[in-house]
Amino acid sequence: MRLALALISVAAVSTLALGPAADARSRADCERDYRPQVGQSGKDVVWVPTPDELVTKMLAMAKVTPKDYVVDLGAGDGKIAIAAGKKFGATATGIEYNPDMARLAQCYVQAEGVADKVKIIQGDIFKEDFSKATVVTMYLLPELNLCVRHRVLAMKPGTRVASHSFTMVEWEPDESFDADHRNAYLWVVPARVGGSWAFRNGNGSVDFTVSLTQSFQKIGGEVAIGGGRQPLLGASLQGDSIRFAFTDTKGVTQHFTGAVHGTTIIGSLRASGVADVDLAGKVQGALAPAPWAEMASACGRFYGK
Ligand SMILES: C[S@@+](CC[C@H](N)C(=O)[O-])C[C@H]1O[C@@H](n2cnc3c(N)ncnc32)[C@H](O)[C@@H]1O
């Protein structure tokens, strides 16, 4: 009886020991099951991996931190998602259409020891939901970038997007670099601000209206103050951070800095020699339509339309 119990417990221990060991496959083990070829066809674009150095630069340009959730669209062998987890401590998902490639990438995730943070899913970037990402990366094609653009622009203001090689057409990048004749671009999703905003401070002593025009992150417009109108000077928008300046009725340049929260802007007005004035702006009526944020007409086929 004692011998039987002893045998059972030895068996239990070796099963426990076998479990993790069986999972601990190396990259070479992963490649024994499937070895992809650079240039092999994919659903909408072939597989060509981004060089390691550029992967690191793209993630650094997007200022990825352990607080981020990175999604790589068209993940290939998973290298961007793996680097986001391994080098930057982020949580990451790679979306890859080719099932063999997705399995290989998931095997690499295990081999690199980042399965607690990183996963690869087999799926189509035009069907999968990536709206919760705080950073989106891609190495696709110009047309594919254009056709995910409206979904990226609908994401939380401040979401960063890094693309290897290809642009977002008229959405100009906020940053770019060229390394060894390879370009990478970065965009920050802008808040929606087009429309008319009424600004006032707590006691109503400061009161003006700003009309903002917007195309992606580019903004401009004018201020109506004290019965007159003035153009906005140096208006800029990055994510939800907005700045502009204008000349007030006394000829003093006033600098506004604030943060957009949906239909409210909270911030302060600064002029030389006087204390800052805290202000809130409220949208008058509704935000202006944003045709620049809509799906491009050529993209319907990717969404079964
Ligand atoms: C140029 S590779 C880039 C791989 C990886 N992101 C990198 O930078 O190393 C593009 C990948 O997208 C995949 N792909 C193509 N169309 C796709 C789609 N509709 N949904 C998901 N993946 C797709 C291809 O199989 C290929 O692995």
The ligand as a Gaussian input file, in Angstrom:
#p B3LYP/6-31G(d) Opt

LIG

0 1
 C        4.581000      42.997000     -44.339000
 S        4.165000      41.755000     -43.174000
 C        4.535000      42.575000     -41.637000
 C        4.735000      41.639000     -40.483000
 C        5.071000      42.319000     -39.124000
 N        4.044000      43.280000     -38.753000
 C        6.391000      43.018000     -39.205000
 O        6.400000      44.266000     -39.346000
 O        7.427000      42.331000     -39.150000
 C        2.374000      41.783000     -43.242000
 C        1.669000      40.599000     -42.593000
 O        0.254000      40.837000     -42.663000
 C       -0.418000      39.602000     -42.886000
 N       -1.753000      39.925000     -43.449000
 C       -2.074000      40.214000     -44.731000
 N       -3.390000      40.552000     -44.827000
 C       -3.904000      40.440000     -43.569000
 C       -5.205000      40.645000     -43.024000
 N       -6.237000      41.048000     -43.776000
 N       -5.370000      40.444000     -41.707000
 C       -4.335000      40.023000     -40.919000
 N       -3.083000      39.818000     -41.389000
 C       -2.866000      40.041000     -42.693000
 C        0.511000      38.848000     -43.814000
 O        0.250000      37.440000     -43.757000
 C        1.877000      39.258000     -43.268000
 O        2.315000      38.333000     -42.307000

